Amino acid sequence: MRIRFTANACWIHPSACSFGLAALLACAGAQPLLAANGSWLGTQDNVWVNSANWTGSTFPGSALNETATFDSAGNGQVSLNLSGLFSVGNIVFTGPAVAAYTIGTGPRDSQLLVMGTDGEYGIASSAANSQTFNCSLQLGGGSIGGTYTFRNDTLGQTLTLGSVFVPTTSTSGTKTVCLRGTGAITVLGDVLRGPSGLNLRIDCTNAVTLSGSNTLNAAYLDGTNGVLKLSSGSKTYFQNNFDVNIVASQSTTIDGPGEIVLSTNVGDDHGNNAVASGHTLTINARLTGDTGFQYYHASSDYAGSFVMNGMNDYARSTVIYAAGTLSCAYLGMSGTAGNLGTNARVVLDHPGARLLYTGAGETTDRTLDIKRGGTLEHAGSGTLVFTAPTTSTTSGAKNLTLRNFAAADGELQGAVVNGSGLVSLAKEGDGTWRLTAANTFSGTLSVNGGTLVLSGADGAVSAVSSCTVSNSATLRLDNTAAANHADRLNDAGSVTLLGGTLDFSHDAGAADFSETAGALTAASGACTVQTDPAAVGQTATLTFSSLSRLNGATLA
């Protein structure tokens, strides 16, 4: 710690803790310091530390927790030289007469200003002009945390900052930078975390722009309909291992063309990203680097949606590890850039996990790893085809739900398998999903909406123990003479209709068509078993081991 006494004030290096400061002042016989607040007049020159330029007897920055106010034209002295100044607690630009000031002379970041712990620099709502900090801004000093706020409350003005950084002497006490208000905020320099770490909290309803090479622990996006812009050449690195990276409590958009590198740990354990329920975070910037993407939050209140629009090339897996939605319009092939990076694996690791496709239709070889279950939903405008078989790298029972509210079909050409667990499959939504592989999962099959089709030369669920069709949904066994499969269902597996339809369909081609299943139960509602007539000289046979009707159900 350094102490300097002058005729009017005592200056303390901000790395001093409050206890140590009090003790040293007591030993020195000094009286407690009052904040040297003042308003800029610019009476003599542009030098901040010239006290004659201020309304107070001493320039702000000669004591702790002081406030510097700019509320006039400043005698034309609007580019302030910070030479000799160390730290200022608070700075405010206010009033209809305030000029457009530049704090710091010379090239950007050539002068330094230390911001007092828990200080605030900002533009008040009445301010008539935009304001610029051309200096680099150090966030306090020493191993002290604290919150450092930059605020712009004027909608039509911009607050511009140089570099903002945690000093290398801060080895503990994570600091937080808050960007707040209704006006735009632009950071032209770098935002750097330092050894102790740095969180960025954005509670701004206007655009916030980052232009440099930034290192953060985490970003908290709290501004309603906010926009975070990453300028060309900008790259933001999250260095927080498996802990929080990006969390949005409000609907927000992150725009490029700058890039984001999320943090990661090992395997499928990446930095945590989440959105509050009922809100959407749209990421148009590119996600890149040797990392992955993970949706996770410990609170059930964070079950919102990520929309991944960038042509991302991050190299590791995409994981949905909590209830929430990951939405994309382009999957692409593994090994190439797409909304979900280049890695083949998309991990559904929570029953409430949802992968939502909204694109024009495509064929992809991405692999679904059904760890704890989840939903694959097709809401695009064209046919969506997955060619790779699923995996399940964890033990226990889990459920994969295929949902479709699109006009076009979805298709799994790869088999749904048990892997290390026991997988069940459900179909939801009024659209259609097709299974065209020899699926080996051995849990249950539930068709709760729309149509599920078993088709092609191999399409079958012959290991499934039971099938249930409900809510006017249809399970269709679709054969042709060229793709005729007589064992699409388990010969001993039960079929239960709860107001649903089993459709034994074929093209009446030059072939005999047959299917065998276990007990058929019409359990409730209006149930239907539908068969197509065979061509002359051919047969179409659907066989059940038994038939029963319950609860007043009808069977047609």
C-alpha positions in Angstrom: 0.0 0.0 0.0 1.2 3.5 -0.8 0.2 6.7 1.2 0.8 10.2 0.1 -0.1 13.2 2.2 -0.7 16.6 0.7 -1.9 19.8 2.3 -5.5 18.9 1.7 -5.8 15.2 1.3 -4.4 11.7 1.8 -4.2 9.4 -1.2 -4.5 5.6 -0.7 -3.7 3.0 -3.3 -7.1 1.1 -3.8 -5.6 -2.3 -3.1 -5.7 -1.4 0.6 -8.5 -3.1 2.5 -10.8 -0.9 4.6 -9.4 -2.3 7.8 -5.8 -1.6 6.9 -6.7 1.9 5.6 -8.4 2.8 8.9 -5.4 1.5 10.9 -2.8 3.4 8.9 -4.8 6.6 9.1 -5.1 6.2 12.8 -1.3 5.6 13.1 -0.6 8.6 11.0 -2.8 10.9 13.0 -4.9 11.7 9.9 -8.6 12.7 10.1 -11.2 10.7 8.2 -11.4 11.8 4.6 -14.5 13.4 3.1 -15.3 12.7 -0.6 -13.9 15.4 -2.8 -16.9 15.9 -5.0 -16.9 18.5 -7.7 -18.3 19.7 -11.1 -16.0 20.3 -14.1 -15.6 24.0 -15.1 -12.5 23.8 -17.3 -11.5 27.2 -16.0 -7.8 27.0 -16.8 -7.0 24.0 -19.0 -8.0 20.4 -19.7 -6.0 18.8 -16.9 -8.1 16.8 -14.5 -5.8 17.2 -11.4 -5.8 21.0 -11.7 -8.2 21.8 -8.9 -8.8 25.2 -10.3 -10.9 23.5 -13.0 -13.4 22.2 -10.5 -16.1 23.7 -8.3 -14.6 22.0 -5.2 -11.4 23.0 -3.5 -9.8 19.7 -4.6 -10.2 17.8 -7.8 -12.3 14.6 -7.6 -9.8 11.7 -7.3 -7.9 13.2 -4.4 -9.9 11.2 -1.9 -12.0 8.0 -1.8 -15.6 7.5 -3.0 -15.8 10.9 -4.6 -18.1 11.9 -7.5 -17.1 14.0 -10.6 -20.0 15.7 -12.3 -20.1 17.0 -15.9 -23.1 19.2 -16.4 -21.9 22.1 -18.6 -19.9 23.0 -21.7 -16.8 23.1 -19.5 -15.4 26.3 -21.0 -14.6 24.3 -24.2 -12.3 22.0 -22.3 -14.0 18.7 -23.3 -11.0 16.4 -23.8 -9.6 15.7 -20.4 -6.0 14.9 -19.7 -5.7 12.3 -16.8 -2.0 12.7 -16.2 -1.4 12.5 -12.5 -4.8 11.1 -11.7 -5.1 7.6 -10.3 -8.7 6.7 -9.2 -12.2 8.2 -9.3 -15.1 6.5 -7.6 -18.1 7.9 -9.6 -18.5 10.0 -12.7 -21.8 11.3 -14.0 -22.7 13.3 -17.2 -26.0 15.1 -16.7 -28.2 18.0 -17.8 -29.2 19.6 -21.1 -26.1 21.8 -21.1 -23.5 19.0 -20.8 -21.0 18.9 -23.7 -19.7 15.7 -25.4 -16.7 14.9 -23.3 -13.7 12.6 -23.9 -12.0 11.3 -20.8 -8.4 10.6 -21.6 -6.2 12.2 -24.2 -3.9 10.6 -26.8 -4.5 7.2 -28.5 -7.2 5.0 -27.0 -6.1 3.3 -23.8 -2.9 5.3 -23.5 -4.1 6.8 -20.2 -5.3 4.9 -17.2 -8.1 5.5 -14.8 -8.8 3.2 -11.8 -12.5 2.9 -11.0 -13.3 2.8 -7.4 -14.8 -0.4 -6.0 -18.6 -0.4 -6.4 -18.3 2.8 -8.4 -20.6 4.0 -11.3 -19.7 5.9 -14.4 -22.7 7.0 -16.5 -24.9 9.3 -18.5 -28.0 10.5 -16.7 -31.4 10.6 -18.5 -31.2 14.4 -18.9 -27.8 14.4 -20.6 -27.7 16.1 -24.0 -24.7 14.4 -25.6 -22.9 11.1 -26.0 -19.8 10.5 -23.8 -16.5 8.7 -24.3 -13.9 7.2 -22.0 -10.8 7.1 -24.2 -8.7 5.8 -21.4 -8.3 2.2 -20.2 -10.4 1.5 -17.1 -9.0 -0.6 -14.3 -11.5 -2.2 -12.0 -10.3 -1.3 -8.5 -7.2 -3.0 -7.3 -5.9 -5.8 -5.2 -7.9 -8.9 -4.2 -11.2 -7.1 -3.7 -14.4 -8.1 -5.6 -17.1 -5.5 -6.1 -19.4 -4.3 -8.7 -18.4 -1.7 -11.3 -21.3 -0.1 -13.2 -21.4 1.7 -16.5 -24.8 3.2 -17.1 -26.4 5.1 -20.0 -30.0 6.3 -19.2 -30.3 8.5 -22.4 -32.0 6.6 -25.2 -30.5 8.8 -28.0 -26.9 8.9 -26.8 -24.0 6.4 -26.6 -21.6 5.7 -23.8 -18.3 4.6 -25.3 -15.5 2.9 -23.3 -11.9 1.9 -23.9 -10.5 -1.3 -22.4 -12.0 -2.5 -19.2 -9.8 -4.9 -17.1 -9.2 -6.6 -13.8 -5.6 -5.9 -12.7 -3.1 -8.7 -12.6 -2.7 -8.1 -8.9 -6.2 -9.3 -8.2 -5.8 -13.0 -7.5 -9.1 -13.5 -5.6 -12.5 -11.8 -5.3 -14.4 -12.1 -8.6 -15.4 -8.7 -9.9 -18.6 -7.8 -11.8 -19.0 -5.3 -14.6 -22.6 -4.1 -15.0 -23.7 -2.4 -18.2 -27.1 -0.8 -17.6 -29.7 1.7 -18.9 -31.8 2.5 -21.9 -29.0 4.0 -24.1 -26.4 2.2 -26.2 -23.1 1.2 -24.7 -20.0 0.5 -26.8 -16.7 -1.0 -25.6 -14.0 -0.3 -28.2 -11.2 -2.0 -26.2 -10.8 -5.4 -24.6 -12.7 -6.6 -21.5 -10.2 -8.8 -19.5 -10.9 -11.0 -16.5 -7.5 -11.1 -14.8 -6.6 -13.8 -12.3 -9.5 -13.2 -10.0 -12.1 -13.5 -12.7 -14.8 -11.2 -14.1 -18.5 -11.5 -14.6 -20.3 -9.3 -17.1 -23.9 -8.4 -16.3 -25.9 -6.6 -19.0 -29.1 -4.9 -17.9 -29.5 -2.7 -20.9 -32.5 -2.4 -23.1 -30.5 -1.0 -25.9 -27.5 -2.3 -27.9 -24.3 -3.2 -26.1 -21.3 -3.6 -28.4 -18.1 -5.5 -27.6 -15.3 -4.8 -30.1 -12.1 -6.3 -28.6 -10.6 -9.6 -27.4 -12.6 -10.3 -24.3 -12.1 -12.8 -21.5 -14.9 -13.5 -19.0 -16.1 -15.9 -16.4 -19.7 -15.5 -17.2 -22.2 -13.2 -18.9 -25.6 -12.5 -17.4 -28.1 -11.0 -19.9 -30.9 -9.2 -18.0 -32.0 -6.5 -20.4 -35.5 -6.8 -21.8 -35.2 -7.4 -25.6 -31.5 -6.5 -25.3 -29.0 -6.9 -28.1 -25.3 -7.8 -27.6 -23.3 -7.0 -30.7 -19.9 -8.6 -31.3 -18.0 -6.5 -33.8 -16.0 -7.8 -36.7 -12.7 -9.2 -35.4 -14.0 -9.4 -31.9 -13.7 -12.7 -30.0 -15.2 -13.3 -26.5 -13.6 -16.2 -24.5 -15.4 -17.7 -21.5 -12.9 -19.2 -19.1 -15.0 -20.8 -16.4 -14.5 -24.5 -17.0 -17.8 -26.3 -16.3 -19.4 -23.4 -14.5 -21.7 -20.7 -15.8 -21.0 -19.1 -19.2 -24.1 -17.4 -20.6 -27.4 -17.0 -18.7 -30.2 -14.9 -19.9 -33.1 -13.9 -17.7 -34.8 -12.0 -20.5 -35.2 -12.4 -24.2 -31.9 -11.3 -25.8 -30.1 -11.4 -29.2 -26.3 -11.9 -29.6 -25.2 -10.7 -33.0 -21.9 -11.1 -34.9 -19.9 -11.1 -36.9 -17.6 -11.4 -33.8 -17.1 -14.9 -32.3 -17.7 -16.7 -29.0 -15.5 -19.4 -27.4 -17.3 -21.1 -24.6 -15.5 -23.0 -21.8 -15.4 -26.7 -21.3 -14.2 -29.3 -18.9 -13.9 -33.0 -20.0 -16.2 -35.3 -22.0 -19.7 -33.9 -22.3 -19.2 -31.5 -19.4 -19.0 -28.0 -20.9 -19.7 -24.5 -19.6 -23.3 -24.0 -18.5 -25.7 -21.9 -20.6 -29.4 -21.3 -19.9 -32.4 -19.1 -20.6 -35.2 -18.2 -18.2 -38.5 -20.0 -18.8 -40.7 -18.1 -21.3 -37.7 -16.3 -22.9 -35.5 -16.8 -25.9 -31.8 -16.1 -26.4 -31.0 -15.9 -30.1 -27.3 -16.4 -31.0 -26.4 -15.1 -34.4 -22.7 -14.9 -33.6 -20.4 -17.9 -34.4 -19.5 -20.3 -31.6 -16.1 -21.7 -32.3 -13.1 -23.4 -30.7 -12.2 -26.7 -29.1 -15.2 -26.7 -26.9 -18.8 -27.8 -26.8 -22.2 -26.3 -25.9 -24.2 -27.3 -22.9 -27.7 -26.2 -21.8 -27.8 -26.4 -18.0 -29.2 -24.5 -15.0 -29.9 -25.9 -11.6 -33.2 -24.0 -11.3 -36.4 -25.2 -13.1 -37.1 -21.5 -13.7 -34.5 -21.6 -16.5 -36.3 -23.8 -19.1 -36.3 -21.3 -22.0 -35.0 -21.5 -25.5 -31.7 -21.0 -27.3 -31.9 -20.3 -31.0 -28.7 -21.2 -32.7 -28.4 -19.3 -36.0 -24.6 -19.1 -36.5 -22.6 -21.4 -38.8 -20.8 -22.7 -35.7 -17.7 -24.8 -35.8 -17.1 -25.7 -32.2 -15.5 -29.1 -32.1 -17.1 -30.9 -29.2 -20.6 -32.3 -28.3 -23.9 -30.4 -28.0 -25.6 -31.3 -24.7 -29.0 -30.5 -23.3 -28.6 -31.3 -19.6 -31.8 -29.6 -18.3 -35.3 -28.9 -19.3 -35.0 -26.4 -22.1 -35.0 -26.0 -25.9 -32.2 -25.8 -28.4 -33.5 -24.6 -31.7 -31.7 -24.7 -35.0 -32.5 -24.4 -38.7 -29.5 -26.1 -40.2 -27.9 -29.3 -38.8 -25.5 -30.1 -41.6 -23.3 -33.2 -41.7 -20.9 -34.0 -38.9 -17.4 -32.6 -39.5 -18.8 -29.5 -41.2 -20.0 -26.2 -39.7 -23.7 -26.0 -38.7 -25.9 -24.6 -36.1 -24.7 -27.3 -33.6 -21.0 -27.2 -34.4 -19.0 -29.9 -36.2 -19.3 -32.8 -33.7 -21.7 -35.6 -34.6 -23.1 -36.0 -31.1 -26.2 -34.3 -29.8 -26.8 -35.4 -26.2 -30.4 -35.5 -24.8 -29.6 -35.7 -21.1 -32.9 -34.6 -19.4 -36.5 -35.7 -19.8 -37.4 -32.1 -20.5 -34.6 -31.6 -23.1 -35.9 -30.5 -26.6 -34.0 -30.3 -29.8 -36.2 -28.2 -32.2 -35.6 -28.1 -35.9 -37.1 -25.2 -37.9 -35.3 -25.4 -41.2 -36.2 -26.1 -44.8 -35.5 -29.8 -44.5 -32.3 -31.8 -44.9 -30.5 -35.1 -44.3 -28.0 -35.2 -41.5 -25.8 -37.9 -40.0 -25.8 -36.3 -36.5 -26.1 -38.8 -33.7 -28.6 -38.5 -30.9 -27.2 -39.8 -27.6 -30.2 -40.5 -25.4 -28.7 -40.3 -22.0 -31.7 -39.4 -19.8 -34.2 -38.9 -22.6 -35.7 -35.9 -24.3 -37.5 -34.7 -27.4 -36.6 -34.4 -31.1 -39.2 -32.0 -32.6 -39.6 -31.3 -36.3 -41.2 -27.9 -37.0 -39.5 -27.1 -40.4 -40.9 -26.8 -43.9 -39.2 -29.8 -45.5 -38.5 -33.4 -44.8 -36.0 -34.0 -42.0 -33.9 -37.2 -42.1 -31.5 -38.6 -39.5 -29.3 -41.3 -41.1 -27.3 -42.4 -38.0 -28.5 -44.8 -35.3 -29.0 -43.4 -31.9 -26.8 -44.2 -28.9 -27.5 -44.4 -25.2 -24.3 -44.2 -23.2 -26.0 -44.3 -19.8 -27.8 -47.1 -17.9 -31.4 -47.0 -16.8 -34.8 -46.4 -18.5 -35.2 -43.3 -20.7 -37.7 -42.1 -23.3 -37.1 -40.5 -26.7 -40.1 -38.4 -28.0 -40.5 -37.7 -31.7 -42.7 -34.6 -32.1 -43.9 -33.1 -35.4 -46.2 -30.2 -36.0 -44.8 -29.6 -39.5 -46.4 -30.3 -42.9 -43.4 -32.3 -43.9 -42.4 -35.7 -42.5 -39.5 -36.6 -40.2 -37.6 -39.8 -40.7 -35.2 -41.9 -38.7 -33.2 -44.0 -41.1 -30.9 -45.1 -38.3 -32.1 -47.5 -35.7 -33.2 -46.4 -32.2 -31.3 -48.7 -29.9 -31.1 -49.4 -26.2 -27.4 -48.9 -25.9 -26.4 -49.1 -22.2 -30.0 -48.5 -21.1 -33.6 -49.3 -21.8 -35.1 -46.9 -24.4 -38.8 -46.3 -25.0 -40.2 -44.2 -27.9 -43.2 -41.8 -28.0 -44.7 -39.9 -30.9 -46.4 -36.6 -30.4 -47.9 -33.8 -32.6 -50.2 -34.0 -35.5 -47.5 -34.5 -38.1 -45.7 -37.7 -39.3 -42.5 -39.5 -38.3 -41.2 -42.5 -40.2 -39.0 -45.3 -38.8 -37.3 -47.1 -41.7 -34.6 -49.0 -39.8 -34.6 -52.3 -37.9 -35.0 -50.6 -34.4 -33.8 -52.7 -31.5 -35.0 -50.6 -28.5 -37.0 -52.8 -26.2 -39.0 -50.5 -24.1 -42.5 -49.4 -25.0 -43.9 -47.6 -28.1 -46.6 -44.8 -27.6 -48.2 -43.0 -30.4 -50.0 -40.1 -28.8 -50.6 -37.8 -31.8 -50.4 -37.7 -35.6 -48.9 -40.7 -37.4 -46.0 -43.0 -36.8 -45.1 -45.0 -39.9 -43.0 -48.2 -40.0 -41.9 -48.5 -43.6 -39.2 -49.5 -46.0 -37.6 -52.8 -46.3 -36.4 -52.7 -42.7 -38.7 -50.5 -40.7 -39.7 -52.4 -37.6 -40.0 -52.2 -33.8 -39.9 -56.0 -33.3 -38.3 -55.9 -29.8 -40.9 -53.5 -28.3 -42.9 -55.2 -25.6 -46.1 -53.1 -26.0 -47.6 -50.5 -28.4 -50.2 -47.9 -27.4 -52.0 -45.7 -29.8 -54.2 -42.9 -28.4 -55.9 -39.6 -29.0 -56.9 -40.3 -32.6 -53.3 -41.0 -33.5 -52.3 -43.6 -36.1 -49.7 -46.4 -36.1 -49.2 -47.3 -39.7 -47.5 -50.5 -41.0 -46.7 -49.5 -44.5 -45.6 -52.2 -47.0 -45.0 -52.3 -50.7 -44.3 -55.2 -53.0 -40.7 -54.0 -53.2 -40.3 -53.2 -49.5 -42.4 -55.9 -47.8 -41.7 -56.7 -44.1 -43.8 -59.3 -42.3 -42.4 -58.7 -38.8 -42.6 -55.0 -38.1 -44.2 -55.6 -34.7 -43.2 -58.0 -31.9 -45.1 -61.2 -32.5 -45.9 -61.3 -28.8 -46.1 -57.6 -28.1 -49.4 -56.2 -27.0 -51.3 -53.5 -29.0 -53.6 -51.2 -27.0 -55.9 -48.7 -28.7 -57.1 -45.7 -26.6 -59.1 -44.0 -29.3 -56.4 -44.6 -31.8 -55.9 -46.4 -35.2 -53.7 -49.3 -36.2 -53.4 -49.1 -40.0 -52.1 -52.2 -41.9 -51.3 -50.6 -45.2 -49.8 -51.8 -48.5 -49.8 -50.9 -52.2 -51.8 -54.0 -53.3 -48.8 -55.1 -55.3 -47.8 -58.5 -56.5 -47.0 -59.9 -53.0 -48.6 -61.4 -50.0 -48.6 -59.1 -46.9 -48.8 -60.2 -43.3 -48.2 -59.1 -39.8 -48.5 -60.8 -36.4 -48.8 -59.2 -32.9 -49.8 -60.2 -29.4 -53.0 -59.2 -27.7 -55.1 -56.4 -29.2 -57.1 -54.3 -26.7 -59.6 -51.6 -27.5 -59.3 -49.9 -24.1 -61.3 -46.6 -24.6 -62.9 -44.4 -27.2 -63.4 -45.0 -30.8 -60.7 -47.4 -31.9 -59.9 -48.6 -35.5 -58.0 -51.4 -37.1 -57.7 -50.7 -40.8 -56.4 -53.1 -43.5 -56.1 -52.6 -47.2 -57.4 -55.3 -49.5 -54.8 -57.4 -51.4 -54.6 -57.7 -55.2 -56.4 -60.6 -56.9 -54.5 -63.8 -56.1 -52.6 -62.2 -53.2 -53.3 -62.1 -49.4 -53.1 -59.5 -46.7 -53.3 -61.0 -43.2 -53.1 -59.3 -39.8 -53.1 -61.7 -36.9 -53.5 -61.0 -33.1 -53.2 -63.6 -30.3 -56.4 -62.3 -28.7 -58.9 -59.5 -28.8 -60.6 -57.6 -26.0 -62.7 -54.5 -25.5 -62.9 -52.4 -22.3 -64.6 -49.3 -20.9 -67.2 -49.1 -23.6 -64.7 -48.7 -26.3 -65.8 -49.3 -29.9 -63.7 -51.1 -32.5 -64.1 -50.7 -36.2 
